[in-house]
């Protein structure tokens, strides 16, 4: 499937209609879905209707934006008015939102064509999409492997070219880690750049919506469309959104202007050899391309994971309290009284990982434990942030592997939550600090599975992150490889 | 307290109040639905106040303004930096199963108010009551049970119209020592929020709700006694009676051991005039408070605070004090007038227009108040301006008309307005104060009633009233009463 820019050109030149493009995507989905299973729901009628509107506009001679007519997948934890939004949970099996999330509204306004709602770990809790209450999603590069998570469906759908771009959410790595596993570009913007209104909350202070694409330019275009201040989200930032795509350059000039830091603590700490080597090679290439390389220490980086696993579950325990069978969603029918109804509803409606995190969060916030856990974690969070601040006083962007490994086999870590949690070791500190970061393919392991490199930027410096990623992408040319199933 | 008279000297009562005021904003604290009371169930709702998945709260800035103004009026320090927290508990009337409230950094703290208690003899006692804090939070919805309560019902229904209505919770220090003090404190809080125009203070509709914390201890004992919470009072009288009942119950429990005092919530049973146990607070709920991540911290700059402070009206305590010191009113009069801001402001306008303060007070809280009560009207409904009332009072003071005439024409003035002077002239109601003119009229009244005169002179002095009546009848009430009395006395003696 072509890029946004190519498709836009085809539409504007009337070489193809938006309906034709949508139909092509839907046909392809029909072919690939049985093996990849990216989607919880394919919204074919919806897509054709939206595409028709774009065609009408073109026919009327109206100008269309770059996203008009572009097939897109939406992670199923973003509310879409009139379209079921399940969060891959039994709890919301039949939940049809009566309102539209800000991000999907912006996409509708931009003329993007939603082809379906993508699979995820239940309530975005997980790193493999195996925690979906409905089905697992398979990695397009090796169907026996997981696509990563929690936005596994969004990543796989782009890798399998079921849509041009997709939207995910990232709380501790849920965009970047699956992007890495599926060999695509995935970006988590600065906390507050994209409105969270309508994103079903997992951990409010960490959640952020971002794009998946096969090229950096497409992510830049998609980010431009969804970013910006939203009065419905008190945590959204009052900033102007720059034109990320327009400012992308083919190379770094003048030489030495761009300073790249390699995070010392993300090497030699248990990551796969192939992963470390691939990222080191990528750094060498950046240097050849004119970047100045430094090794940077973030001494508290390693405390990110334990800090995250206090803060995120704490917030989640409150955010998920509303699913009680009273107002909407699933209700266990056999409750004898109110408490019994609550207990049976939540026991049957939530999966094990969600329950584990609710239990951890409830415990961490309990009287007598609050200071030792939640408060301490908040202090650690501040220190981790300070490490990044110190680093960005020296360099423009930071580099690390996105994940310690490539995609693992389905079922391999399903019974070992700690092993699963370690998958987000490199990405979590970025959420704690609220920074923008992107994962870009930087090679393949001996099994042919993609490896991702994480590029972290300073607050609101998405432009620099995208610039480095774009220059690297154009020089390294990893995007030329496609999964076997597409060959 | 009516009984346990000896115990009065032995026990000390410690009372604190938690008052919830619904802030009178048009829309809810975190969303756009209307706050209006009494609508059909679940018609003033939206995705945010229902806590639908993915929704986020946005603070209504008017709520912040009202809370800061209330904090300033309660003499609190306004926090330059405060925040919201989540208070977690499961209940069907709470859509998110947590309430967005303020925990350790409330918007206002360390305040006080002055209450004034006037006894039956008119003696006033003033007392300063500490205000621990004021914080903002969202109200919950309302449960409607098929039976009497949830456990006794096959089902319960929830109305979320009230969910998200803004509240200011005001917590007092444990400075109150009797039911009367507590009720007066609550009244003063209501006066203040009404003066500010931020809460209608309607206890029946629940826009002002008070919870009482109460304990007793032997005088001299350092530790507080076991604290009991009382809820469900929907009038100030009920607050007073509930406390007085509970004081007796607790002292009796301490002395006789017939009852026990446990940390619990009790309900005021209006029908039975008693408090009844609702639930134990032992091992009470852990609300697992933590900072609300969906809202950014609240910052109130010194400039903003001062701008809001400048908008505050003169508050009830200051008015009461001024009325007594500057205008020479009794504590009783000052309290009655100040109770309602419109009344106080009307009264002040009458005084400003030149009327004597005491007379103005009498008219406002006497005949006018009586009229308004009978007609079920308010001061906003009457046509009599403050200037006109001052004019009317002036007509009495300078002897143009009698008080009686003034009372007679008052209803017309209240309904139609206009100048009392013009009305008096039009209707020829000017008082007859000319001594010779009056003497002739009185002489005629005596001459026309020889029998009564004879009886009077034989000692039936009560008949003096009869002659006054005759004079008033002859003059259509216009005879100067003082002068009439003087002349009549002289002429009756012969």
Interface residues (C-beta under 8 A of the other chain):
Chain A: X77 X78 X79 X85 X87 X92 X95 X97 X98 X99 X101 X196 X197 X198 X199 X200 X201 X203 X204 X205 X231 X232 X233 X234 X235 X314 X315 X317 X318 X321 X322 X324 X326 X327 X328 X337 X338 X342 X362 X365 X366 X367 X370 X374
Chain B: X47 X50 X51 X52 X53 X54 X55 X56 X57 X58 X59 X86 X88 X90 X92 X95 X96 X97 X98 X150 X151 X158 X286 X288 X289 X290 X293 X294 X295 X296
